[in-house]
Structure formats: structure tokens, C-alpha cells
């Protein structure tokens, strides 16, 4: 009983500290990004994009809508820590900035009663960092460095499907492949990432495939094929967006689906803080 009390107190203190760090990162991310009125997306903005990208943007409904400057998402789902492992319930939220691309994500895994794992994943001013703690106290992962910066920007490019107006403009360069796919390339702070978006006949993005750094243990990231198949769409704030999907590492031993996510809420421009 005493051990449980000590554990609960330590976890509470650690959680307060972890949340303060999250709050400071979000404030840094959103600084100077509180625009309330932005130019609207027009047909002229998308006319030179590959045909499947144009069809996708029409499907989302962003034509005539304001460009997004800041975003907040709420997420729920599950993760597993190794191939064939147990799925662990996950609750998460994430903030994004568009003008100076970046995100701050926090999630909590309920490993067992009184046993949680908290995670921050960030990309700020060209720097990525994945920080995972047991009970918000004991560091399990603190990944950083050039490979992490690149992996984080790749994640950002992938998640722009939740604020598709950001895919229109100078930050993302599109190359046609065929009627159901196109390559997107993004450069930020000297980092360049590239991925292929796949679309169905209705124009929806159904998958995203790229080479991305995977934690192979000891903080070392190894380039591995990565995909994020999308399974469902829902209307948020007048836009049709993917609301369910998962992420998959394509290993030599087979596919390892490690996270399943559902988007439960989206806020654009001046999002609620914390």
C-alpha cells in the first residue's frame, strides 16, 4: 500500500512537470501564429497541381475556405510496442503551426492501473524530438538529432491531410505519377522529405508511403518503408477529412502496424489551449 501511494505521488509530480513542458512547447509553437483572418483557397491556387491532388482538394471542400494557420486535434486509439504485441489504449492531442511548420503532440498510454507511459513528439524550428517517460518520471526514449529532425518533418507532411489548405502553396512541391498517385516534397530549415500520396476514385487520400527513420534501439534511427493507410472519413468544420487510420512499418519480417488512431475533434485558427 505504501508503495502504491509513493508511486501515485511520484507519477502526479512527474505528470505536472511533463504537462508544464508541453504547455511551454505549445506556446512557443503558436507564438505569432494567432491569425484570425486568412486568404481563401481558390480554383486558381490549385489549377497547376497534379489531377489527383486537385480532385482530392475538391473532395475535402477547402475551395472557398480560409487557409489554416494553427490547428488542434484530439485523438484516441491504441499502440503496440513490438510486432505482435498487446494493443495499449491511447489518448492524445496535437497542435500545429503552418507558417513556420511545426507540431507538438502528447499522448498517454494506459499500460495498467496506476501504470502509464507519457510521450511528447515535437517538431519546432527544424528540430524534432521524441521523449517518452514511464509514469512521466523515468525516461525510456529521448530521440533527437539530424535523423529525428527528418523523421519529424516527414510526420508533419503526412499529417497535413488534417489541414489540407497547407498542401497548397510554396511549402509543398507536387509531381504527377499517375491518375491515383502523386509525389509531394517539402523543405523546411534545410531538411527535405518526400513521399507518395495515393488516392481512390472519389479523390480521397487512402495511403501515404515514404522512407522514414525508425527507432531500431539505442536511439539509432534506420530508414524503413513507412505507410499510413486511411480507413474512414468524417466532416469536421465543413471539411471532409480522414478520421481513422493506422501507421505501418514494413520490416523484413513483415508488416508491423504499431498505432491505430481516430480523430475525435479538430479546431482551426486560434485553437483552445491545453
C-alpha positions in Angstrom: 0.0 0.0 0.0 2.8 2.4 0.8 4.5 1.6 -2.5 1.3 2.4 -4.3 1.0 5.7 -2.6 4.6 6.6 -3.3 4.1 5.6 -6.9 1.0 7.7 -7.3 2.7 10.7 -5.7 5.7 10.4 -8.0 3.5 10.0 -11.0 1.4 13.0 -10.1 4.5 15.2 -9.7 6.0 13.9 -12.9 2.8 14.5 -14.8 2.7 18.1 -13.6 6.2 18.6 -14.9 5.5 16.9 -18.2 2.4 19.0 -18.7 4.3 22.2 -18.0 6.8 21.2 -20.6 4.1 20.5 -23.1 2.4 23.9 -22.4 5.7 25.8 -22.9 6.3 24.0 -26.2 2.7 24.7 -27.4 3.1 28.4 -26.5 6.4 28.5 -28.4 4.8 26.8 -31.4 1.8 29.1 -31.6 3.7 32.3 -30.9 3.0 34.8 -33.8 0.6 32.3 -35.3 -2.7 33.6 -34.0 -4.1 34.9 -37.3 -7.9 35.0 -37.4 -8.4 36.0 -41.0 -6.5 34.4 -43.8 -6.8 34.4 -47.6 -9.2 31.8 -49.1 -8.2 28.9 -51.3 -9.4 29.4 -54.9 -9.5 27.4 -58.0 -6.6 29.4 -59.3 -4.5 28.2 -56.4 -4.8 24.5 -57.3 -5.0 24.6 -61.2 -1.4 23.6 -61.7 -1.4 20.7 -59.3 -1.5 17.1 -60.5 -5.0 15.9 -61.4 -5.5 13.5 -58.4 -4.3 16.2 -56.0 -6.9 18.7 -57.4 -9.6 16.1 -57.1 -8.6 15.4 -53.5 -8.7 19.1 -52.6 -12.1 19.4 -54.2 -13.3 16.4 -52.2 -12.1 17.9 -48.9 -14.2 21.1 -49.6 -11.4 23.6 -49.0 -12.1 25.7 -52.1 -13.5 28.9 -50.8 -12.4 28.2 -47.3 -9.8 30.2 -45.3 -6.2 29.0 -45.2 -5.4 27.5 -41.8 -2.7 29.0 -39.7 -3.0 26.9 -36.5 -4.6 23.6 -35.6 -5.5 21.5 -32.6 -6.5 17.8 -32.8 -7.8 15.4 -30.3 -7.1 11.7 -30.9 -7.8 8.3 -29.4 -6.7 4.9 -30.3 -4.1 2.3 -29.4 -0.4 1.5 -29.8 1.7 -1.6 -29.5 5.3 -1.5 -28.7 6.5 -4.5 -30.7 5.3 -6.7 -33.6 2.5 -9.0 -32.3 2.4 -7.1 -29.0 -0.6 -6.2 -27.0 -2.6 -3.1 -28.1 -2.5 -0.4 -25.4 -5.2 2.3 -25.2 -4.0 5.8 -26.2 -5.4 9.3 -25.6 -3.6 12.2 -27.3 -3.8 15.8 -28.5 -1.7 17.7 -31.0 -1.1 21.3 -32.1 0.3 22.5 -35.4 1.5 25.8 -36.9 1.6 26.3 -40.7 3.6 29.4 -41.5 6.6 28.2 -39.6 5.9 24.4 -39.9 5.8 22.6 -36.6 3.8 20.4 -34.2 3.6 19.5 -30.6 2.0 16.1 -29.7 1.4 14.5 -26.3 -0.1 11.1 -25.7 -0.7 8.8 -22.7 -0.7 5.0 -22.8 -2.6 3.2 -20.1 -0.3 0.2 -19.6 -2.1 -1.0 -16.4 -3.9 0.5 -13.4 -1.6 3.3 -12.0 1.0 2.5 -14.7 1.1 5.0 -17.6 3.6 6.0 -20.2 3.6 9.6 -21.4 5.1 10.8 -24.7 5.9 14.1 -26.3 6.7 14.2 -30.0 7.7 17.7 -31.4 9.0 19.5 -34.4 9.9 23.1 -33.7 12.1 25.4 -35.8 13.6 22.5 -37.7 14.3 20.3 -34.6 12.5 17.1 -33.8 12.4 15.2 -30.5 10.5 12.1 -29.3 10.5 12.0 -25.5 8.8 9.0 -23.7 8.6 8.6 -19.9 7.3 5.9 -17.6 4.9 7.5 -15.0 6.0 10.8 -16.5 9.2 10.4 -14.5 11.5 7.7 -15.9 12.9 8.4 -19.4 12.5 5.5 -21.7 13.2 7.3 -25.0 14.8 10.7 -25.8 15.4 10.6 -29.6 17.0 13.6 -31.2 19.5 14.6 -33.9 19.5 15.0 -37.7 17.7 11.8 -38.4 15.0 12.6 -35.9 14.6 16.1 -37.4 13.9 14.5 -40.8 11.6 11.9 -39.3 9.6 14.6 -37.6 9.2 16.7 -40.7 8.0 13.6 -42.6 5.4 13.1 -39.9 4.3 16.8 -40.4 4.0 16.3 -44.2 1.9 13.1 -43.5 -0.5 14.9 -41.1 -1.1 17.9 -43.3 -4.1 15.8 -44.6 -5.9 17.1 -41.5 -5.3 20.7 -42.6 -5.2 20.4 -46.4 -5.1 24.1 -47.2 -1.4 23.8 -46.1 -0.8 21.4 -49.0 -1.5 24.3 -51.4 1.4 26.8 -51.8 5.1 27.1 -51.9 5.9 24.8 -49.0 4.9 21.6 -50.8 6.0 20.7 -54.4 3.9 18.2 -56.2 4.9 15.8 -59.0 2.4 13.7 -61.0 2.8 10.0 -61.1 -0.5 8.6 -62.4 -4.2 9.2 -62.0 -4.2 7.7 -58.5 -0.9 9.0 -57.0 1.4 12.0 -56.8 4.7 12.7 -55.0 5.0 15.6 -52.5 8.3 17.1 -51.5 8.7 19.5 -48.6 11.7 21.5 -47.4 12.0 23.3 -44.1 15.0 24.6 -42.2 17.3 22.9 -44.8 15.6 19.5 -44.3 13.9 17.9 -47.3 11.4 15.0 -47.2 9.4 13.3 -50.0 6.5 10.8 -50.0 3.9 9.4 -52.3 0.2 10.1 -51.7 -2.3 7.6 -53.0 -5.9 8.5 -53.9 -9.0 6.5 -54.6 -11.6 7.1 -57.4 -13.5 9.5 -55.3 -10.4 11.6 -54.7 -9.8 10.6 -51.1 -6.2 10.1 -49.8 -6.1 6.4 -48.9 -2.4 6.0 -48.2 1.0 7.8 -47.7 4.2 5.9 -48.4 7.8 7.0 -47.6 11.2 6.0 -46.3 11.3 7.3 -42.7 13.7 6.9 -39.7 12.6 4.1 -37.3 14.0 3.6 -33.8 16.0 0.4 -34.1 17.1 0.6 -30.4 19.6 2.6 -28.6 18.3 5.8 -30.1 19.5 4.8 -33.6 17.1 5.6 -36.4 17.1 3.4 -39.5 15.4 4.3 -42.8 12.5 2.0 -43.2 9.5 1.9 -45.5 6.6 3.5 -43.7 2.9 3.8 -44.7 -0.2 5.3 -43.1 -3.4 3.7 -44.7 -6.6 5.6 -44.0 -9.8 3.7 -43.5 -12.6 6.3 -42.9 -13.5 10.0 -43.5 -15.7 12.4 -41.5 -16.7 16.0 -41.8 -15.0 18.4 -39.4 -15.6 22.2 -39.5 -17.1 21.8 -43.0 -14.2 19.8 -44.4 -14.1 16.1 -45.2 -11.1 14.7 -43.5 -9.7 11.2 -42.7 -10.7 10.4 -39.2 -9.4 6.8 -38.9 -6.2 5.1 -39.9 -3.0 3.4 -38.8 0.7 3.5 -39.3 2.8 0.6 -40.5 6.5 -0.2 -40.6 7.4 -2.6 -43.5 10.0 -4.8 -41.9 11.9 -7.7 -43.4 9.9 -9.9 -41.1 6.6 -8.5 -42.3 4.3 -5.5 -41.7 4.2 -4.1 -38.2 1.1 -1.9 -37.6 2.0 0.0 -34.4 -0.6 2.6 -34.0 -4.3 3.0 -34.7 -5.8 6.5 -34.4 -9.2 8.1 -34.6 -9.5 11.9 -34.8 -12.3 13.0 -32.5 -12.1 16.8 -32.7 -10.4 19.5 -34.8 -10.1 23.2 -34.2 -8.7 25.7 -36.7 -7.1 29.1 -36.2 -6.8 30.3 -32.6 -7.4 26.8 -31.1 -8.2 26.3 -27.5 -5.0 25.9 -25.4 -4.4 22.8 -23.3 
